[in-house]
Amino acid sequence: FIYFVLFQSWMVIALPVAVSKQKKRTYAPSRNPYQSLLVKLYRFLARRTNSELNKVVLKRLCQSKINRARLSLRKLIAFTQGKTDKIGVLVGTITDDVRALEVAALKVCALRFTEGARARIEKH
């Protein structure tokens, strides 16, 4: 504990202050060497640039697979509607969605795809 001391003219009180013992993960939980290289790259970019995007990407790369964001194919189609010249990037998993009947041609980059989502995207 770190003690916070109150000074008054007639007494001194030492109050304990709780200290968080949780550590922030600074490495990729995966043993994938390519993911480790991405962590090194984004750690450098987050440190050397003022971009908040690099810090967010680094934070997401260091998350465990359970806590990492997922995105359904239907929401990906909604986000990329009318942006055919852009590339969609997700630091996480893209999952298949049976509610999306037709999948137009998409340009997508993600850490992981489910088998169904990969098959439907590669069809076009």
GISUL-V666304 format. One record per pair of residues at least 12 apart in sequence whose C-alpha atoms are under 10 Angstrom apart, sorted by the first residue. I is the first residue (numbers start at 1). GAP is how many residues later the second one is. Records with the same first field share a line. If there is no record, write none. Layout:
I=GAP / GAP
This chain:
1=14 / 15 / 16 / 17 / 18 / 19
2=12 / 13 / 14 / 15 / 16 / 17
3=12 / 13 / 14 / 15
4=12 / 13
24=35 / 38 / 39
25=34 / 37 / 38 / 39
26=13 / 17 / 32 / 33 / 35 / 36 / 37
27=12 / 13 / 16 / 31 / 32 / 34 / 35 / 36
28=12 / 30 / 31 / 32 / 33 / 34 / 35 / 36
29=32 / 33 / 34 / 35 / 36
30=31 / 32 / 33 / 34 / 35
35=26 / 27 / 76
36=25 / 26
38=19 / 20 / 23
39=18 / 19 / 20 / 21 / 22 / 23
40=18
41=13 / 17
42=12 / 13 / 14 / 15 / 16 / 17 / 19
43=12 / 14 / 15 / 16
44=14
45=13
46=12 / 13
56=35
57=33 / 34
58=33
59=32
60=30 / 31 / 32
61=30 / 31 / 50
63=28 / 29
65=27 / 28
66=26
67=25
68=23 / 24 / 25
69=21 / 22 / 23 / 24 / 25
70=20 / 21 / 22 / 23 / 24 / 25 / 42 / 43
71=19 / 20 / 21 / 22 / 23 / 24 / 25 / 26 / 39 / 42
72=21 / 22 / 23 / 24 / 25 / 26 / 27 / 28 / 45
73=21 / 22 / 23 / 24 / 25 / 26 / 27 / 30 / 40 / 43 / 44 / 45 / 47 / 48
74=20 / 21 / 22 / 23 / 24 / 25 / 26 / 27 / 28 / 29
75=19 / 20 / 22 / 25
76=12 / 13 / 14 / 18 / 19 / 27 / 30 / 32
77=23 / 25 / 26 / 27 / 28 / 29
78=22
80=24 / 26 / 27 / 28
81=23 / 25
83=23 / 24
84=20 / 21 / 22 / 23
85=21 / 22
86=20 / 21 / 22
87=19 / 20 / 21 / 22
88=18 / 19 / 20 / 21 / 22
89=18 / 19 / 20 / 21 / 22
90=18 / 19 / 20 / 21 / 22
91=18 / 19 / 20 / 21
92=17 / 18 / 19 / 20 / 21
93=16 / 17 / 18 / 19 / 20 / 21 / 24
94=14 / 15 / 16 / 17 / 18 / 19 / 20 / 21 / 22 / 23 / 24
95=17 / 18 / 19 / 20 / 21 / 22 / 23
96=17 / 18 / 19 / 20 / 21 / 22 / 23 / 24 / 25
97=19 / 20 / 23
98=18 / 19
102=18
103=14 / 17 / 18 / 19 / 20 / 21
104=16 / 17 / 19 / 20
105=15 / 16 / 17 / 18 / 19
106=15 / 16 / 18
107=14 / 15
108=13
